[in-house]
Amino acid sequence: MAIFEGEEIFEIDPDRCTECVGHFDEPQCQMVCPVDCIPVDPERTESTAVLQQKYETLTGKSV
């Protein structure tokens, strides 16, 4: 799971986050966050193709 409870706040593991590629049409965490506090990290911008590959590696599924 990419989202986990940290010491003070929920955190996202960028190595496990696919921005919901392979699951949904848009990132679900951003849709449900009540305070709009999930910023995009400009140091970790990933293309849809890279996110799709990460999804396939993590799940063992090809779409």
C-alpha positions in Angstrom: 0.0 0.0 0.0 1.4 3.4 -1.0 -0.4 5.4 1.8 0.4 4.7 5.4 0.0 6.3 8.8 3.2 8.2 9.7 4.1 9.5 13.1 2.1 12.7 12.7 0.3 12.5 9.3 -0.5 10.0 6.6 2.4 9.6 4.2 2.8 8.3 0.6 5.6 5.9 -0.4 6.6 7.2 -3.8 8.1 3.9 -4.7 4.7 2.2 -4.4 2.5 5.1 -5.6 1.3 4.7 -9.2 -1.0 7.8 -9.0 -3.8 5.1 -9.4 -2.6 4.3 -13.0 -4.0 0.8 -13.6 -6.7 1.2 -11.0 -8.6 4.5 -11.6 -8.7 7.3 -14.1 -7.3 9.8 -11.6 -5.4 9.8 -8.3 -7.9 8.8 -5.6 -6.0 10.3 -2.7 -6.3 13.8 -4.2 -10.0 13.3 -4.8 -10.8 12.4 -1.3 -8.4 14.6 0.7 -10.6 17.0 2.6 -7.9 19.7 2.8 -6.1 19.6 -0.6 -2.8 18.8 1.0 -1.3 16.2 -1.4 1.2 18.2 -3.5 3.0 16.8 -6.6 6.7 16.5 -5.9 8.5 18.2 -8.8 11.5 16.0 -8.1 9.5 12.8 -8.7 7.5 13.5 -11.9 6.7 10.2 -13.6 5.1 9.7 -17.0 2.0 7.6 -17.4 4.1 4.9 -19.0 6.5 4.8 -16.0 3.5 4.7 -13.6 2.0 1.8 -15.7 5.2 -0.1 -15.5 5.4 0.4 -11.7 1.8 -0.9 -11.4 2.6 -4.0 -13.4 5.7 -4.6 -11.4 3.9 -4.2 -8.1 0.8 -6.2 -9.0 2.2 -8.7 -11.5 -0.6 -7.7 -13.9 -0.4 -6.3 -17.4 -3.2 -4.0 -18.7 
